[in-house]
């Protein structure tokens, strides 16, 4: 039976490249001359440091621009609260990896409510969709692309 997996993955290389490019752009910007500001890439997030809150907002815009150039979906990044300590402001950008259980349940419900003849099941951090016809599976893919679930989805392991 044909099947495929619905997943959410963000490539770490693209995130790291975007952070490095944003750091380079920061070094050339006139409005950031003499200002202590930086982007720091860690394994699963990017730390933004600046001297003022409004500078953090400008840095977020820079980072979003670099992520868009690297074709990273803007819905895959979540920004935490601003933390102020001493003379620096800090914000953390985390990236969604995998589908969390509440979102997976909404996805399965969306597929079942569509009355397309397929079965959807949650398997860890992904959703497996199985059906008898390829056309039904492609209809599910289109349904998921058009859904408004605030998270990007990719389709893996399409098998006949």
N, CA, C and O atoms as a GROMACS GRO file, in nm:
protein
  640
    1UNK      N    1   0.084  -0.120   0.000
    1UNK     CA    2   0.000   0.000   0.000
    1UNK      C    3   0.088   0.124   0.000
    1UNK      O    4   0.186   0.131   0.074
    2UNK      N    5   0.054   0.222  -0.081
    2UNK     CA    6   0.133   0.347  -0.083
    2UNK      C    7   0.123   0.421   0.050
    2UNK      O    8   0.018   0.423   0.116
    3UNK      N    9   0.234   0.483   0.088
    3UNK     CA   10   0.234   0.560   0.213
    3UNK      C   11   0.340   0.669   0.206
    3UNK      O   12   0.427   0.666   0.119
    4UNK      N   13   0.331   0.765   0.297
    4UNK     CA   14   0.433   0.867   0.314
    4UNK      C   15   0.429   0.920   0.456
    4UNK      O   16   0.332   0.896   0.528
    5UNK      N   17   0.534   0.990   0.495
    5UNK     CA   18   0.543   1.048   0.630
    5UNK      C   19   0.535   1.200   0.621
    5UNK      O   20   0.593   1.261   0.531
    6UNK      N   21   0.463   1.260   0.715
    6UNK     CA   22   0.460   1.406   0.728
    6UNK      C   23   0.554   1.439   0.843
    6UNK      O   24   0.535   1.390   0.955
    7UNK      N   25   0.654   1.522   0.817
    7UNK     CA   26   0.753   1.558   0.919
    7UNK      C   27   0.777   1.708   0.919
    7UNK      O   28   0.735   1.779   0.827
    8UNK      N   29   0.843   1.756   1.023
    8UNK     CA   30   0.891   1.894   1.027
    8UNK      C   31   1.039   1.888   1.060
    8UNK      O   32   1.078   1.848   1.169
    9UNK      N   33   1.120   1.929   0.964
    9UNK     CA   34   1.264   1.928   0.982
    9UNK      C   35   1.320   2.062   0.935
    9UNK      O   36   1.272   2.120   0.838
   10UNK      N   37   1.422   2.110   1.004
   10UNK     CA   38   1.493   2.230   0.963
   10UNK      C   39   1.639   2.192   0.953
   10UNK      O   40   1.697   2.138   1.047
   11UNK      N   41   1.700   2.221   0.839
   11UNK     CA   42   1.839   2.182   0.819
   11UNK      C   43   1.932   2.267   0.904
   11UNK      O   44   1.931   2.390   0.895
   12UNK      N   45   2.012   2.202   0.987
   12UNK     CA   46   2.105   2.271   1.077
   12UNK      C   47   2.210   2.350   1.001
   12UNK      O   48   2.250   2.458   1.044
   13UNK      N   49   2.254   2.298   0.887
   13UNK     CA   50   2.356   2.369   0.807
   13UNK      C   51   2.302   2.504   0.759
   13UNK      O   52   2.373   2.605   0.764
   14UNK      N   53   2.177   2.505   0.713
   14UNK     CA   54   2.118   2.629   0.664
   14UNK      C   55   2.102   2.730   0.778
   14UNK      O   56   2.123   2.850   0.758
   15UNK      N   57   2.064   2.682   0.896
   15UNK     CA   58   2.050   2.770   1.011
   15UNK      C   59   2.185   2.830   1.049
   15UNK      O   60   2.195   2.950   1.074
   16UNK      N   61   2.288   2.746   1.053
   16UNK     CA   62   2.422   2.794   1.087
   16UNK      C   63   2.471   2.896   0.984
   16UNK      O   64   2.528   2.998   1.020
   17UNK      N   65   2.449   2.866   0.856
   17UNK     CA   66   2.490   2.960   0.750
   17UNK      C   67   2.416   3.093   0.763
   17UNK      O   68   2.476   3.199   0.746
   18UNK      N   69   2.288   3.088   0.793
   18UNK     CA   70   2.210   3.211   0.810
   18UNK      C   71   2.263   3.293   0.927
   18UNK      O   72   2.272   3.415   0.918
   19UNK      N   73   2.298   3.226   1.038
   19UNK     CA   74   2.352   3.296   1.156
   19UNK      C   75   2.486   3.361   1.122
   19UNK      O   76   2.512   3.474   1.162
   20UNK      N   77   2.572   3.289   1.050
   20UNK     CA   78   2.702   3.345   1.013
   20UNK      C   79   2.687   3.463   0.918
   20UNK      O   80   2.757   3.563   0.931
   21UNK      N   81   2.595   3.451   0.821
   21UNK     CA   82   2.572   3.562   0.728
   21UNK      C   83   2.514   3.684   0.800
   21UNK      O   84   2.550   3.797   0.768
   22UNK      N   85   2.426   3.661   0.896
   22UNK     CA   86   2.369   3.771   0.974
   22UNK      C   87   2.478   3.839   1.057
   22UNK      O   88   2.478   3.961   1.073
   23UNK      N   89   2.571   3.759   1.110
   23UNK     CA   90   2.684   3.814   1.187
   23UNK      C   91   2.771   3.903   1.097
   23UNK      O   92   2.815   4.010   1.139
   24UNK      N   93   2.796   3.859   0.973
   24UNK     CA   94   2.873   3.940   0.878
   24UNK      C   95   2.801   4.070   0.844
   24UNK      O   96   2.861   4.177   0.838
   25UNK      N   97   2.669   4.059   0.822
   25UNK     CA   98   2.590   4.179   0.791
   25UNK      C   99   2.593   4.276   0.908
   25UNK      O  100   2.599   4.397   0.888
   26UNK      N  101   2.590   4.223   1.029
   26UNK     CA  102   2.595   4.305   1.150
   26UNK      C  103   2.726   4.385   1.156
   26UNK      O  104   2.727   4.501   1.195
   27UNK      N  105   2.834   4.321   1.116
   27UNK     CA  106   2.966   4.387   1.119
   27UNK      C  107   2.975   4.503   1.019
   27UNK      O  108   3.052   4.596   1.039
   28UNK      N  109   2.897   4.496   0.912
   28UNK     CA  110   2.905   4.602   0.810
   28UNK      C  111   2.800   4.711   0.827
   28UNK      O  112   2.807   4.814   0.760
   29UNK      N  113   2.705   4.691   0.915
   29UNK     CA  114   2.598   4.791   0.931
   29UNK      C  115   2.648   4.914   1.005
   29UNK      O  116   2.713   4.903   1.109
   30UNK      N  117   2.616   5.031   0.951
   30UNK     CA  118   2.659   5.158   1.010
   30UNK      C  119   2.593   5.182   1.146
   30UNK      O  120   2.658   5.232   1.239
   31UNK      N  121   2.465   5.146   1.160
   31UNK     CA  122   2.394   5.171   1.285
   31UNK      C  123   2.439   5.078   1.399
   31UNK      O  124   2.396   5.096   1.513
   32UNK      N  125   2.524   4.980   1.369
   32UNK     CA  126   2.576   4.892   1.474
   32UNK      C  127   2.725   4.912   1.500
   32UNK      O  128   2.789   4.829   1.565
   33UNK      N  129   2.782   5.024   1.450
   33UNK     CA  130   2.924   5.054   1.474
   33UNK      C  131   2.944   5.088   1.622
   33UNK      O  132   2.872   5.170   1.678
   34UNK      N  133   3.042   5.026   1.683
   34UNK     CA  134   3.072   5.055   1.823
   34UNK      C  135   2.971   4.997   1.921
   34UNK      O  136   2.974   5.031   2.039
   35UNK      N  137   2.883   4.912   1.874
   35UNK     CA  138   2.779   4.852   1.959
   35UNK      C  139   2.815   4.705   1.980
   35UNK      O  140   2.853   4.635   1.885
   36UNK      N  141   2.803   4.659   2.103
   36UNK     CA  142   2.824   4.517   2.129
   36UNK      C  143   2.697   4.441   2.094
   36UNK      O  144   2.599   4.445   2.167
   37UNK      N  145   2.701   4.373   1.981
   37UNK     CA  146   2.587   4.294   1.936
   37UNK      C  147   2.642   4.172   1.862
   37UNK      O  148   2.743   4.182   1.792
   38UNK      N  149   2.574   4.058   1.877
   38UNK     CA  150   2.622   3.938   1.809
   38UNK      C  151   2.513   3.833   1.794
   38UNK      O  152   2.412   3.834   1.865
   39UNK      N  153   2.537   3.742   1.700
   39UNK     CA  154   2.456   3.622   1.681
   39UNK      C  155   2.543   3.505   1.721
   39UNK      O  156   2.659   3.498   1.680
   40UNK      N  157   2.489   3.413   1.801
   40UNK     CA  158   2.566   3.296   1.844
   40UNK      C  159   2.487   3.171   1.812
   40UNK      O  160   2.379   3.149   1.867
   41UNK      N  161   2.541   3.089   1.724
   41UNK     CA  162   2.474   2.964   1.685
   41UNK      C  163   2.512   2.854   1.783
   41UNK      O  164   2.630   2.831   1.809
   42UNK      N  165   2.411   2.786   1.837
   42UNK     CA  166   2.434   2.666   1.916
   42UNK      C  167   2.367   2.550   1.843
   42UNK      O  168   2.310   2.569   1.736
   43UNK      N  169   2.372   2.432   1.900
   43UNK     CA  170   2.324   2.313   1.830
   43UNK      C  171   2.181   2.325   1.776
   43UNK      O  172   2.154   2.282   1.664
   44UNK      N  173   2.092   2.381   1.854
   44UNK     CA  174   1.952   2.386   1.810
   44UNK      C  175   1.888   2.524   1.821
   44UNK      O  176   1.766   2.536   1.814
   45UNK      N  177   1.969   2.628   1.838
   45UNK     CA  178   1.913   2.762   1.849
   45UNK      C  179   2.017   2.868   1.813
   45UNK      O  180   2.135   2.838   1.793
   46UNK      N  181   1.970   2.991   1.804
   46UNK     CA  182   2.058   3.106   1.781
   46UNK      C  183   2.032   3.206   1.892
   46UNK      O  184   1.917   3.244   1.916
   47UNK      N  185   2.139   3.250   1.959
   47UNK     CA  186   2.129   3.352   2.064
   47UNK      C  187   2.157   3.488   2.000
   47UNK      O  188   2.254   3.503   1.925
   48UNK      N  189   2.073   3.587   2.028
   48UNK     CA  190   2.095   3.723   1.981
   48UNK      C  191   2.127   3.810   2.101
   48UNK      O  192   2.052   3.812   2.199
   49UNK      N  193   2.238   3.884   2.094
   49UNK     CA  194   2.281   3.973   2.202
   49UNK      C  195   2.290   4.114   2.147
   49UNK      O  196   2.339   4.134   2.036
   50UNK      N  197   2.242   4.213   2.225
   50UNK     CA  198   2.254   4.353   2.185
   50UNK      C  199   2.248   4.441   2.310
   50UNK      O  200   2.215   4.394   2.419
   51UNK      N  201   2.282   4.571   2.292
   51UNK     CA  202   2.282   4.664   2.404
   51UNK      C  203   2.145   4.726   2.430
   51UNK      O  204   2.121   4.778   2.538
   52UNK      N  205   2.055   4.720   2.332
   52UNK     CA  206   1.922   4.780   2.348
   52UNK      C  207   1.816   4.689   2.286
   52UNK      O  208   1.844   4.609   2.197
   53UNK      N  209   1.694   4.704   2.335
   53UNK     CA  210   1.583   4.622   2.288
   53UNK      C  211   1.553   4.646   2.140
   53UNK      O  212   1.528   4.552   2.065
   54UNK      N  213   1.556   4.774   2.097
   54UNK     CA  214   1.524   4.804   1.957
   54UNK      C  215   1.630   4.745   1.863
   54UNK      O  216   1.599   4.712   1.748
   55UNK      N  217   1.755   4.732   1.911
   55UNK     CA  218   1.860   4.671   1.830
   55UNK      C  219   1.832   4.522   1.811
   55UNK      O  220   1.859   4.465   1.705
   56UNK      N  221   1.777   4.459   1.914
   56UNK     CA  222   1.738   4.318   1.902
   56UNK      C  223   1.634   4.301   1.792
   56UNK      O  224   1.639   4.206   1.714
   57UNK      N  225   1.538   4.393   1.788
   57UNK     CA  226   1.434   4.385   1.685
   57UNK      C  227   1.494   4.398   1.546
   57UNK      O  228   1.453   4.327   1.454
   58UNK      N  229   1.593   4.487   1.529
   58UNK     CA  230   1.661   4.501   1.400
   58UNK      C  231   1.738   4.374   1.366
   58UNK      O  232   1.743   4.332   1.250
   59UNK      N  233   1.797   4.312   1.467
   59UNK     CA  234   1.871   4.188   1.446
   59UNK      C  235   1.778   4.074   1.406
   59UNK      O  236   1.814   3.989   1.325
   60UNK      N  237   1.658   4.072   1.464
   60UNK     CA  238   1.559   3.969   1.428
   60UNK      C  239   1.523   3.984   1.280
   60UNK      O  240   1.512   3.885   1.208
   61UNK      N  241   1.505   4.108   1.236
   61UNK     CA  242   1.474   4.134   1.096
   61UNK      C  243   1.588   4.086   1.006
   61UNK      O  244   1.564   4.025   0.902
   62UNK      N  245   1.713   4.113   1.047
   62UNK     CA  246   1.829   4.066   0.971
   62UNK      C  247   1.831   3.914   0.963
   62UNK      O  248   1.852   3.857   0.856
   63UNK      N  249   1.807   3.848   1.076
   63UNK     CA  250   1.810   3.703   1.081
   63UNK      C  251   1.700   3.643   0.994
   63UNK      O  252   1.724   3.547   0.921
   64UNK      N  253   1.582   3.700   1.001
   64UNK     CA  254   1.470   3.651   0.918
   64UNK      C  255   1.504   3.664   0.770
   64UNK      O  256   1.474   3.574   0.691
   65UNK      N  257   1.567   3.775   0.732
   65UNK     CA  258   1.608   3.796   0.593
   65UNK      C  259   1.708   3.691   0.548
   65UNK      O  260   1.698   3.638   0.438
   66UNK      N  261   1.805   3.661   0.634
   66UNK     CA  262   1.906   3.560   0.600
   66UNK      C  263   1.844   3.421   0.594
   66UNK      O  264   1.881   3.340   0.508
   67UNK      N  265   1.750   3.392   0.684
   67UNK     CA  266   1.683   3.262   0.680
   67UNK      C  267   1.601   3.247   0.552
   67UNK      O  268   1.596   3.139   0.493
   68UNK      N  269   1.537   3.356   0.510
   68UNK     CA  270   1.458   3.352   0.387
   68UNK      C  271   1.549   3.327   0.266
   68UNK      O  272   1.512   3.253   0.175
   69UNK      N  273   1.667   3.389   0.264
   69UNK     CA  274   1.762   3.365   0.154
   69UNK      C  275   1.807   3.220   0.150
   69UNK      O  276   1.833   3.166   0.043
   70UNK      N  277   1.815   3.155   0.267
   70UNK     CA  278   1.858   3.016   0.274
   70UNK      C  279   1.740   2.920   0.262
   70UNK      O  280   1.755   2.799   0.280
   71UNK      N  281   1.621   2.973   0.230
   71UNK     CA  282   1.498   2.895   0.210
   71UNK      C  283   1.455   2.816   0.335
   71UNK      O  284   1.408   2.702   0.325
   72UNK      N  285   1.472   2.878   0.452
   72UNK     CA  286   1.422   2.821   0.577
   72UNK      C  287   1.286   2.885   0.602
   72UNK      O  288   1.274   3.008   0.605
   73UNK      N  289   1.184   2.803   0.620
   73UNK     CA  290   1.048   2.853   0.639
   73UNK      C  291   1.040   2.942   0.763
   73UNK      O  292   1.085   2.901   0.870
   74UNK      N  293   0.983   3.064   0.750
   74UNK     CA  294   0.976   3.153   0.867
   74UNK      C  295   0.889   3.100   0.980
   74UNK      O  296   0.905   3.143   1.094
   75UNK      N  297   0.798   3.007   0.951
   75UNK     CA  298   0.715   2.950   1.056
   75UNK      C  299   0.791   2.852   1.144
   75UNK      O  300   0.743   2.813   1.251
   76UNK      N  301   0.911   2.811   1.100
   76UNK     CA  302   0.986   2.713   1.177
   76UNK      C  303   1.070   2.774   1.289
   76UNK      O  304   1.128   2.702   1.370
   77UNK      N  305   1.076   2.908   1.296
   77UNK     CA  306   1.155   2.975   1.400
   77UNK      C  307   1.061   3.037   1.504
   77UNK      O  308   0.962   3.101   1.470
   78UNK      N  309   1.095   3.016   1.630
   78UNK     CA  310   1.019   3.074   1.742
   78UNK      C  311   1.116   3.155   1.827
   78UNK      O  312   1.222   3.107   1.865
   79UNK      N  313   1.077   3.280   1.856
   79UNK     CA  314   1.161   3.367   1.938
   79UNK      C  315   1.110   3.366   2.081
   79UNK      O  316   0.990   3.380   2.106
   80UNK      N  317   1.203   3.350   2.174
   80UNK     CA  318   1.169   3.350   2.316
   80UNK      C  319   1.154   3.492   2.367
   80UNK      O  320   1.161   3.588   2.290
   81UNK      N  321   1.134   3.506   2.498
   81UNK     CA  322   1.121   3.638   2.560
   81UNK      C  323   1.257   3.705   2.567
   81UNK      O  324   1.362   3.639   2.570
   82UNK      N  325   1.254   3.838   2.571
   82UNK     CA  326   1.376   3.915   2.585
   82UNK      C  327   1.422   3.910   2.730
   82UNK      O  328   1.344   3.936   2.821
   83UNK      N  329   1.549   3.876   2.749
   83UNK     CA  330   1.608   3.871   2.883
   83UNK      C  331   1.707   3.987   2.896
   83UNK      O  332   1.796   4.003   2.812
   84UNK      N  333   1.690   4.068   3.001
   84UNK     CA  334   1.779   4.182   3.023
   84UNK      C  335   1.864   4.154   3.144
   84UNK      O  336   1.813   4.134   3.254
   85UNK      N  337   1.996   4.154   3.123
   85UNK     CA  338   2.086   4.135   3.237
   85UNK      C  339   2.205   4.230   3.219
   85UNK      O  340   2.273   4.228   3.117
   86UNK      N  341   2.227   4.310   3.319
   86UNK     CA  342   2.336   4.407   3.310
   86UNK      C  343   2.309   4.507   3.199
   86UNK      O  344   2.204   4.572   3.197
   87UNK      N  345   2.404   4.520   3.108
   87UNK     CA  346   2.383   4.614   2.998
   87UNK      C  347   2.348   4.546   2.867
   87UNK      O  348   2.347   4.611   2.762
   88UNK      N  349   2.320   4.416   2.870
   88UNK     CA  350   2.286   4.346   2.746
   88UNK      C  351   2.145   4.289   2.749
   88UNK      O  352   2.092   4.252   2.854
   89UNK      N  353   2.088   4.286   2.630
   89UNK     CA  354   1.959   4.222   2.608
   89UNK      C  355   1.985   4.095   2.529
   89UNK      O  356   2.072   4.092   2.442
   90UNK      N  357   1.911   3.989   2.560
   90UNK     CA  358   1.932   3.861   2.493
   90UNK      C  359   1.798   3.803   2.452
   90UNK      O  360   1.700   3.810   2.525
   91UNK      N  361   1.796   3.744   2.333
   91UNK     CA  362   1.677   3.676   2.284
   91UNK      C  363   1.723   3.546   2.219
   91UNK      O  364   1.828   3.541   2.156
   92UNK      N  365   1.643   3.442   2.235
   92UNK     CA  366   1.678   3.312   2.179
   92UNK      C  367   1.582   3.274   2.068
   92UNK      O  368   1.460   3.282   2.084
   93UNK      N  369   1.637   3.235   1.955
   93UNK     CA  370   1.558   3.185   1.842
   93UNK      C  371   1.574   3.034   1.839
   93UNK      O  372   1.685   2.984   1.820
   94UNK      N  373   1.464   2.961   1.856
   94UNK     CA  374   1.469   2.815   1.849
   94UNK      C  375   1.397   2.770   1.722
   94UNK      O  376   1.312   2.840   1.669
   95UNK      N  377   1.433   2.652   1.676
   95UNK     CA  378   1.378   2.601   1.552
   95UNK      C  379   1.302   2.472   1.578
   95UNK      O  380   1.346   2.387   1.655
   96UNK      N  381   1.188   2.460   1.514
   96UNK     CA  382   1.101   2.345   1.533
   96UNK      C  383   1.162   2.223   1.464
   96UNK      O  384   1.195   2.228   1.346
   97UNK      N  385   1.177   2.115   1.539
   97UNK     CA  386   1.223   1.987   1.486
   97UNK      C  387   1.121   1.883   1.530
   97UNK      O  388   1.104   1.859   1.649
   98UNK      N  389   1.054   1.822   1.436
   98UNK     CA  390   0.955   1.720   1.469
   98UNK      C  391   0.818   1.782   1.493
   98UNK      O  392   0.805   1.902   1.512
   99UNK      N  393   0.718   1.697   1.493
   99UNK     CA  394   0.580   1.741   1.514
   99UNK      C  395   0.542   1.705   1.656
   99UNK      O  396   0.548   1.588   1.695
  100UNK      N  397   0.503   1.805   1.735
  100UNK     CA  398   0.460   1.779   1.872
  100UNK      C  399   0.324   1.711   1.872
  100UNK      O  400   0.248   1.725   1.777
  101UNK      N  401   0.294   1.639   1.978
  101UNK     CA  402   0.173   1.557   1.986
  101UNK      C  403   0.044   1.637   1.962
  101UNK      O  404  -0.041   1.589   1.886
  102UNK      N  405   0.023   1.757   2.024
  102UNK     CA  406  -0.103   1.828   1.997
  102UNK      C  407  -0.120   1.866   1.849
  102UNK      O  408  -0.230   1.859   1.795
  103UNK      N  409  -0.011   1.906   1.784
  103UNK     CA  410  -0.017   1.941   1.642
  103UNK      C  411  -0.042   1.816   1.559
  103UNK      O  412  -0.118   1.819   1.462
  104UNK      N  413   0.021   1.704   1.596
  104UNK     CA  414   0.000   1.578   1.525
  104UNK      C  415  -0.145   1.534   1.535
  104UNK      O  416  -0.203   1.485   1.438
  105UNK      N  417  -0.205   1.551   1.653
  105UNK     CA  418  -0.346   1.515   1.670
  105UNK      C  419  -0.436   1.601   1.582
  105UNK      O  420  -0.531   1.551   1.521
  106UNK      N  421  -0.406   1.733   1.574
  106UNK     CA  422  -0.483   1.822   1.485
  106UNK      C  423  -0.470   1.778   1.340
  106UNK      O  424  -0.566   1.781   1.264
  107UNK      N  425  -0.349   1.738   1.303
  107UNK     CA  426  -0.321   1.694   1.166
  107UNK      C  427  -0.401   1.569   1.132
  107UNK      O  428  -0.462   1.560   1.026
  108UNK      N  429  -0.400   1.472   1.223
  108UNK     CA  430  -0.475   1.347   1.201
  108UNK      C  431  -0.624   1.377   1.193
  108UNK      O  432  -0.693   1.321   1.108
  109UNK      N  433  -0.673   1.465   1.279
  109UNK     CA  434  -0.816   1.501   1.278
  109UNK      C  435  -0.852   1.570   1.146
  109UNK      O  436  -0.957   1.543   1.089
  110UNK      N  437  -0.765   1.660   1.099
  110UNK     CA  438  -0.786   1.730   0.972
  110UNK      C  439  -0.797   1.630   0.857
  110UNK      O  440  -0.885   1.643   0.772
  111UNK      N  441  -0.708   1.531   0.856
  111UNK     CA  442  -0.709   1.431   0.750
  111UNK      C  443  -0.834   1.344   0.758
  111UNK      O  444  -0.895   1.313   0.655
  112UNK      N  445  -0.874   1.304   0.879
  112UNK     CA  446  -0.992   1.219   0.894
  112UNK      C  447  -1.120   1.295   0.860
  112UNK      O  448  -1.213   1.239   0.802
  113UNK      N  449  -1.126   1.424   0.896
  113UNK     CA  450  -1.245   1.505   0.866
  113UNK      C  451  -1.261   1.532   0.717
  113UNK      O  452  -1.370   1.566   0.672
  114UNK      N  453  -1.153   1.518   0.640
  114UNK     CA  454  -1.160   1.547   0.496
  114UNK      C  455  -1.231   1.436   0.418
  114UNK      O  456  -1.265   1.455   0.302
  115UNK      N  457  -1.253   1.320   0.483
  115UNK     CA  458  -1.321   1.205   0.422
  115UNK      C  459  -1.243   1.144   0.306
  115UNK      O  460  -1.300   1.071   0.224
  116UNK      N  461  -1.112   1.174   0.297
  116UNK     CA  462  -1.028   1.108   0.197
  116UNK      C  463  -0.998   0.967   0.249
  116UNK      O  464  -0.974   0.949   0.368
  117UNK      N  465  -1.001   0.867   0.160
  117UNK     CA  466  -0.987   0.728   0.204
  117UNK      C  467  -0.841   0.691   0.232
  117UNK      O  468  -0.776   0.621   0.154
  118UNK      N  469  -0.792   0.742   0.345
  118UNK     CA  470  -0.656   0.711   0.390
  118UNK      C  471  -0.658   0.692   0.541
  118UNK      O  472  -0.753   0.732   0.609
  119UNK      N  473  -0.551   0.630   0.592
  119UNK     CA  474  -0.536   0.617   0.737
  119UNK      C  475  -0.416   0.702   0.777
  119UNK      O  476  -0.311   0.699   0.712
  120UNK      N  477  -0.432   0.776   0.886
  120UNK     CA  478  -0.323   0.858   0.939
  120UNK      C  479  -0.294   0.812   1.081
  120UNK      O  480  -0.386   0.795   1.162
  121UNK      N  481  -0.165   0.793   1.112
  121UNK     CA  482  -0.129   0.751   1.247
  121UNK      C  483  -0.006   0.828   1.292
  121UNK      O  484   0.083   0.859   1.213
  122UNK      N  485  -0.003   0.857   1.422
  122UNK     CA  486   0.110   0.930   1.481
  122UNK      C  487   0.218   0.828   1.515
  122UNK      O  488   0.192   0.728   1.582
  123UNK      N  489   0.340   0.854   1.467
  123UNK     CA  490   0.453   0.766   1.497
  123UNK      C  491   0.569   0.854   1.546
  123UNK      O  492   0.650   0.902   1.468
  124UNK      N  493   0.574   0.872   1.676
  124UNK     CA  494   0.680   0.954   1.734
  124UNK      C  495   0.660   1.100   1.698
  124UNK      O  496   0.558   1.160   1.733
  125UNK      N  497   0.756   1.158   1.628
  125UNK     CA  498   0.749   1.299   1.590
  125UNK      C  499   0.710   1.315   1.444
  125UNK      O  500   0.742   1.417   1.382
  126UNK      N  501   0.641   1.217   1.388
  126UNK     CA  502   0.593   1.226   1.250
  126UNK      C  503   0.456   1.161   1.239
  126UNK      O  504   0.412   1.090   1.329
  127UNK      N  505   0.390   1.186   1.127
  127UNK     CA  506   0.258   1.128   1.101
  127UNK      C  507   0.269   1.044   0.975
  127UNK      O  508   0.310   1.094   0.870
  128UNK      N  509   0.232   0.917   0.983
  128UNK     CA  510   0.235   0.827   0.867
  128UNK      C  511   0.096   0.825   0.806
  128UNK      O  512  -0.004   0.807   0.877
  129UNK      N  513   0.089   0.843   0.675
  129UNK     CA  514  -0.037   0.839   0.602
  129UNK      C  515  -0.030   0.723   0.503
  129UNK      O  516   0.064   0.714   0.425
  130UNK      N  517  -0.132   0.635   0.507
  130UNK     CA  518  -0.137   0.517   0.420
  130UNK      C  519  -0.271   0.515   0.349
  130UNK      O  520  -0.374   0.543   0.408
  131UNK      N  521  -0.269   0.481   0.220
  131UNK     CA  522  -0.392   0.473   0.143
  131UNK      C  523  -0.375   0.376   0.027
  131UNK      O  524  -0.264   0.331   0.000
  132UNK      N  525  -0.485   0.344  -0.041
  132UNK     CA  526  -0.479   0.250  -0.152
  132UNK      C  527  -0.437   0.317  -0.283
  132UNK      O  528  -0.375   0.254  -0.368
  133UNK      N  529  -0.472   0.446  -0.298
  133UNK     CA  530  -0.444   0.515  -0.425
  133UNK      C  531  -0.345   0.630  -0.403
  133UNK      O  532  -0.350   0.701  -0.303
  134UNK      N  533  -0.257   0.645  -0.500
  134UNK     CA  534  -0.161   0.756  -0.496
  134UNK      C  535  -0.234   0.891  -0.499
  134UNK      O  536  -0.192   0.987  -0.434
  135UNK      N  537  -0.343   0.897  -0.576
  135UNK     CA  538  -0.418   1.023  -0.588
  135UNK      C  539  -0.472   1.068  -0.452
  135UNK      O  540  -0.474   1.187  -0.422
  136UNK      N  541  -0.516   0.970  -0.370
  136UNK     CA  542  -0.565   1.005  -0.237
  136UNK      C  543  -0.451   1.062  -0.152
  136UNK      O  544  -0.472   1.160  -0.080
  137UNK      N  545  -0.333   1.003  -0.161
  137UNK     CA  546  -0.219   1.053  -0.085
  137UNK      C  547  -0.180   1.193  -0.130
  137UNK      O  548  -0.145   1.278  -0.048
  138UNK      N  549  -0.185   1.217  -0.262
  138UNK     CA  550  -0.152   1.350  -0.312
  138UNK      C  551  -0.257   1.453  -0.270
  138UNK      O  552  -0.224   1.570  -0.249
  139UNK      N  553  -0.382   1.409  -0.257
  139UNK     CA  554  -0.487   1.499  -0.208
  139UNK      C  555  -0.461   1.536  -0.062
  139UNK      O  556  -0.485   1.650  -0.021
  140UNK      N  557  -0.413   1.440   0.017
  140UNK     CA  558  -0.379   1.467   0.157
  140UNK      C  559  -0.263   1.566   0.163
  140UNK      O  560  -0.264   1.658   0.245
  141UNK      N  561  -0.162   1.547   0.077
  141UNK     CA  562  -0.049   1.642   0.074
  141UNK      C  563  -0.097   1.783   0.047
  141UNK      O  564  -0.053   1.878   0.112
  142UNK      N  565  -0.186   1.797  -0.049
  142UNK     CA  566  -0.239   1.930  -0.082
  142UNK      C  567  -0.318   1.987   0.035
  142UNK      O  568  -0.308   2.106   0.064
  143UNK      N  569  -0.396   1.904   0.101
  143UNK     CA  570  -0.474   1.946   0.217
  143UNK      C  571  -0.381   1.998   0.328
  143UNK      O  572  -0.408   2.102   0.389
  144UNK      N  573  -0.273   1.925   0.354
  144UNK     CA  574  -0.179   1.964   0.460
  144UNK      C  575  -0.108   2.094   0.422
  144UNK      O  576  -0.088   2.180   0.508
  145UNK      N  577  -0.070   2.110   0.295
  145UNK     CA  578  -0.004   2.235   0.250
  145UNK      C  579  -0.094   2.356   0.272
  145UNK      O  580  -0.046   2.464   0.308
  146UNK      N  581  -0.224   2.339   0.250
  146UNK     CA  582  -0.319   2.450   0.262
  146UNK      C  583  -0.364   2.474   0.406
  146UNK      O  584  -0.428   2.575   0.433
  147UNK      N  585  -0.333   2.382   0.497
  147UNK     CA  586  -0.378   2.397   0.636
  147UNK      C  587  -0.304   2.512   0.704
  147UNK      O  588  -0.194   2.548   0.664
  148UNK      N  589  -0.366   2.567   0.805
  148UNK     CA  590  -0.309   2.680   0.881
  148UNK      C  591  -0.268   2.631   1.019
  148UNK      O  592  -0.328   2.671   1.119
  149UNK      N  593  -0.166   2.546   1.026
  149UNK     CA  594  -0.126   2.490   1.154
  149UNK      C  595   0.000   2.554   1.211
  149UNK      O  596   0.063   2.497   1.300
  150UNK      N  597   0.040   2.671   1.160
  150UNK     CA  598   0.151   2.750   1.215
  150UNK      C  599   0.282   2.673   1.222
  150UNK      O  600   0.364   2.700   1.309
  151UNK      N  601   0.302   2.579   1.131
  151UNK     CA  602   0.423   2.498   1.131
  151UNK      C  603   0.445   2.447   0.989
  151UNK      O  604   0.349   2.406   0.924
  152UNK      N  605   0.567   2.449   0.939
  152UNK     CA  606   0.592   2.395   0.805
  152UNK      C  607   0.600   2.242   0.809
  152UNK      O  608   0.646   2.184   0.907
  153UNK      N  609   0.554   2.179   0.703
  153UNK     CA  610   0.558   2.034   0.696
  153UNK      C  611   0.630   1.990   0.569
  153UNK      O  612   0.618   2.054   0.464
  154UNK      N  613   0.704   1.880   0.578
  154UNK     CA  614   0.765   1.818   0.462
  154UNK      C  615   0.711   1.675   0.450
  154UNK      O  616   0.658   1.619   0.546
  155UNK      N  617   0.725   1.620   0.331
  155UNK     CA  618   0.672   1.485   0.306
  155UNK      C  619   0.790   1.395   0.269
  155UNK      O  620   0.864   1.424   0.175
  156UNK      N  621   0.807   1.286   0.343
  156UNK     CA  622   0.919   1.193   0.324
  156UNK      C  623   0.868   1.054   0.291
  156UNK      O  624   0.751   1.023   0.310
  157UNK      N  625   0.958   0.971   0.241
  157UNK     CA  626   0.936   0.826   0.224
  157UNK      C  627   0.809   0.792   0.147
  157UNK      O  628   0.733   0.704   0.188
  158UNK      N  629   0.786   0.862   0.036
  158UNK     CA  630   0.670   0.830  -0.046
  158UNK      C  631   0.697   0.696  -0.112
  158UNK      O  632   0.788   0.684  -0.194
  159UNK      N  633   0.618   0.595  -0.076
  159UNK     CA  634   0.639   0.458  -0.128
  159UNK      C  635   0.512   0.409  -0.195
  159UNK      O  636   0.400   0.439  -0.153
  160UNK      N  637   0.533   0.332  -0.299
  160UNK     CA  638   0.419   0.265  -0.364
  160UNK      C  639   0.400   0.126  -0.311
  160UNK      O  640   0.309   0.055  -0.354
   0.00000   0.00000   0.00000
